[in-house]
Amino acid sequence: MKLLNLAIVTTVLLFSIGCGVKNNYTLFQETQKQEEKASTKNNKNIVYKYKIAPNDRLSIIVFRHPELSTGKIDTYKNAKEGILVSKKGTIILPLIGEIRVQGLTKEEVRNLITEEYKKYLKHPEVYVEIVNQRVYVLGEVSKPGVVPIIDEKITLVEALAKAGDLNFYGKRNQILIIRGDLRNPDIIKVDLTKLENLKKTPIFLMPNDIVYVPPNKMREVNVVVNEIAPPLRLISDILRPFVQIKYLSQ
């Protein structure tokens, strides 16, 4: 009986220690603590226009002039194709030379290149695509990682679907979209359990957004159990011979 009581007391102590560190596994702990400060802007029906930045990669097609083109129309399949925007925010094109594209939308770059090529070509037709845009899906999803943006836009639901959907431990009512400078980000909380909330939330993601799915209580329980299981097995292995001897002696 004394051995049994010792085992029970030890288990309780280990469980208490495990509960004390159960938050260590949580990603973006500070982000979650600042949820009261999170941005709750309702951007319903806002048309988002991405502006080109250094390190973006552009596929530029001049129809009927492959010698002037920098990639293929389906170039998003290979993000290394196209031309890289320099740190100065410029690109260099045949005939045109160096032009500044930083801060312009895709349509503005297309118009700018078209006007420049009009100096050398009759009725130039130009196609511009940004080929290396992506968002990041982290946390309790089946396949966390980088999700490429195709056709310049992606919704939250599409990004989660490409990440294999939330797993069993994901909080569907507290999905976070982290946007902008990570030192002072805008944070948007999305509740996917209420359909009416989807109409009020900025569902379209922007390039470089981070989608984070936090863990539910079941994950906390599993973490604690996984932390205390090895010591418990060790204690069980140590006590088993004594329990067997005690049982046999009776």
C-alpha positions in Angstrom: 0.0 0.0 0.0 2.9 2.4 0.8 4.4 1.7 -2.6 1.0 2.4 -4.3 0.6 5.7 -2.4 4.2 6.7 -3.4 3.4 6.1 -7.0 0.2 8.1 -6.8 1.9 11.1 -5.1 4.7 11.0 -7.7 2.2 11.0 -10.5 0.4 14.0 -9.1 3.7 15.9 -8.7 4.8 15.1 -12.3 1.4 16.1 -13.7 1.7 19.4 -11.8 5.1 20.1 -13.3 3.8 19.2 -16.7 0.9 21.6 -16.4 3.3 24.3 -15.4 5.1 24.1 -18.7 2.2 23.2 -21.0 2.4 26.6 -22.7 6.0 26.1 -23.9 4.9 24.4 -27.1 2.7 27.3 -28.3 3.9 29.3 -31.3 3.3 33.0 -31.3 2.6 33.2 -27.6 3.0 36.9 -27.5 0.8 37.3 -30.5 -2.0 35.5 -28.7 -1.6 37.6 -25.6 -2.0 40.7 -27.8 -5.3 39.6 -29.3 -7.1 42.5 -27.6 -4.8 44.8 -29.5 -5.4 43.0 -32.8 -6.6 44.8 -35.8 -10.3 44.2 -36.4 -10.7 46.2 -39.6 -13.6 45.1 -41.8 -12.2 45.3 -45.3 -15.3 43.9 -47.0 -15.4 44.5 -50.7 -12.0 46.2 -50.8 -10.1 45.5 -54.0 -6.5 44.8 -53.1 -3.8 45.8 -55.5 -0.4 44.4 -54.8 2.6 46.8 -55.4 5.8 45.3 -56.6 8.8 45.2 -54.3 12.5 44.2 -54.4 13.1 40.5 -54.8 9.8 40.0 -56.6 10.2 37.9 -59.8 8.4 39.1 -62.9 7.5 37.1 -66.0 7.2 39.5 -68.9 5.9 38.3 -72.2 6.0 40.4 -75.3 3.7 38.6 -77.7 5.2 37.7 -81.1 8.6 38.8 -79.7 10.1 35.8 -77.7 13.5 37.5 -77.9 12.2 40.3 -75.7 10.4 38.0 -73.2 11.7 36.9 -69.8 9.6 33.8 -69.1 6.6 31.7 -70.0 2.9 32.4 -69.4 2.8 29.3 -67.1 6.0 30.4 -65.3 4.4 30.2 -61.9 5.3 26.5 -62.1 8.9 27.5 -61.8 9.5 30.6 -59.6 13.1 30.8 -60.9 12.0 31.9 -64.3 11.4 35.5 -65.1 13.4 38.5 -64.0 14.2 39.5 -60.4 13.5 43.0 -59.2 16.7 44.4 -57.8 17.2 45.9 -54.4 16.9 49.3 -56.1 13.5 48.3 -57.3 14.5 48.1 -61.0 14.6 45.6 -63.8 16.6 45.6 -67.0 14.9 44.7 -70.3 16.1 44.4 -73.9 15.9 47.6 -75.9 14.4 49.5 -72.9 17.3 49.1 -70.5 16.8 49.8 -66.7 13.3 50.8 -65.5 12.0 51.3 -62.0 9.0 49.1 -61.1 9.0 49.2 -57.3 5.8 50.6 -55.9 3.8 49.9 -59.1 1.0 47.4 -59.6 1.2 44.7 -62.2 -1.1 46.7 -64.5 1.0 49.8 -64.1 4.2 47.9 -65.0 2.5 46.4 -68.0 1.4 49.9 -69.2 4.9 51.3 -68.5 6.6 48.6 -70.5 4.1 48.8 -73.3 4.7 52.6 -73.7 8.5 52.0 -73.7 8.3 49.3 -76.4 6.1 51.5 -78.6 9.3 53.4 -79.3 10.6 50.4 -81.1 7.6 48.2 -82.0 4.2 48.6 -83.6 1.3 47.8 -81.3 3.3 45.8 -78.7 1.2 43.5 -76.5 2.8 42.9 -73.1 1.8 40.4 -70.4 3.2 40.7 -66.9 2.9 38.2 -64.0 4.4 38.1 -60.6 5.6 34.5 -60.1 7.0 34.2 -56.6 4.2 35.4 -54.4 3.3 33.2 -51.4 1.7 33.0 -48.0 2.7 31.0 -45.0 0.4 28.6 -43.3 1.6 27.4 -39.8 0.3 25.7 -36.7 -2.3 23.0 -36.5 -2.8 22.1 -40.2 -2.0 18.8 -42.0 0.8 20.3 -44.2 2.2 23.5 -42.8 4.5 25.5 -45.0 4.6 27.9 -48.0 1.6 28.2 -50.2 2.2 29.9 -53.6 -0.2 32.5 -54.9 -1.5 31.9 -58.4 -3.3 34.6 -60.4 -2.3 37.2 -57.8 -4.9 36.3 -55.2 -5.8 33.6 -52.8 -8.4 33.3 -50.1 -8.0 32.1 -46.5 -10.1 29.0 -47.3 -8.0 28.2 -50.4 -4.7 28.6 -48.4 -6.0 26.3 -45.6 -7.2 23.7 -48.2 -3.7 23.7 -49.9 -2.2 23.1 -46.4 -4.4 20.0 -46.1 -7.1 21.6 -43.8 -6.9 22.0 -40.1 -6.0 18.9 -38.1 -7.8 17.5 -35.1 -6.1 20.0 -32.8 -6.7 23.2 -34.7 -8.9 26.0 -33.2 -11.3 26.7 -36.0 -12.7 29.8 -34.2 -9.4 31.5 -33.6 -7.4 31.5 -36.8 -5.0 34.4 -37.0 -3.8 36.3 -40.1 -0.6 38.1 -39.3 0.2 40.8 -41.8 2.9 43.4 -42.3 6.0 44.2 -40.2 6.4 41.4 -37.7 7.7 43.9 -35.1 4.3 45.6 -35.2 2.0 43.5 -37.3 -1.7 43.8 -38.0 -3.4 40.7 -36.6 -6.8 39.6 -37.8 -8.8 36.8 -36.0 -11.1 34.7 -38.1 -13.8 32.4 -36.8 -14.5 29.7 -39.4 -17.3 28.1 -37.3 -19.7 31.0 -38.0 -20.6 31.5 -41.6 -21.8 35.0 -41.1 -18.4 36.0 -39.9 -16.9 35.2 -43.3 -18.8 38.1 -44.8 -17.3 40.6 -42.4 -13.7 39.3 -42.5 -10.9 40.1 -45.0 -10.9 36.6 -46.6 -8.4 37.5 -49.3 -4.8 37.1 -48.2 -2.0 39.4 -49.2 1.5 38.2 -50.3 3.7 37.2 -47.3 0.7 36.9 -44.9 1.2 34.4 -42.1 -1.9 32.2 -41.4 -1.5 30.7 -37.9 -3.9 28.0 -36.6 -3.5 27.8 -32.8 -3.9 24.6 -30.8 -6.9 23.6 -28.8 -7.1 22.3 -25.3 -6.7 18.7 -26.4 -3.2 19.5 -27.8 -2.3 20.9 -24.3 -3.4 17.7 -22.7 -1.5 15.6 -25.2 1.7 17.7 -24.6 1.4 17.2 -20.8 0.8 13.5 -21.2 3.8 13.1 -23.5 5.9 15.1 -21.0 5.0 12.9 -18.0 4.7 9.6 -19.7 8.5 8.7 -19.8 9.0 9.4 -16.1 5.9 7.4 -15.3 7.1 4.5 -17.3 10.5 4.7 -15.5 8.7 4.7 -12.1 6.5 1.8 -13.2 9.6 -0.2 -14.3 11.3 0.5 -11.0 8.3 -0.3 -8.8 7.1 -3.4 -10.7 9.6 -5.9 -9.1 8.7 -4.6 -5.6 5.0 -4.9 -6.3 5.4 -8.4 -7.6 7.5 -9.4 -4.6 4.9 -7.9 -2.2 2.1 -9.7 -4.1 3.9 -13.0 -4.0 4.7 -12.7 -0.3 1.0 -12.3 0.5 
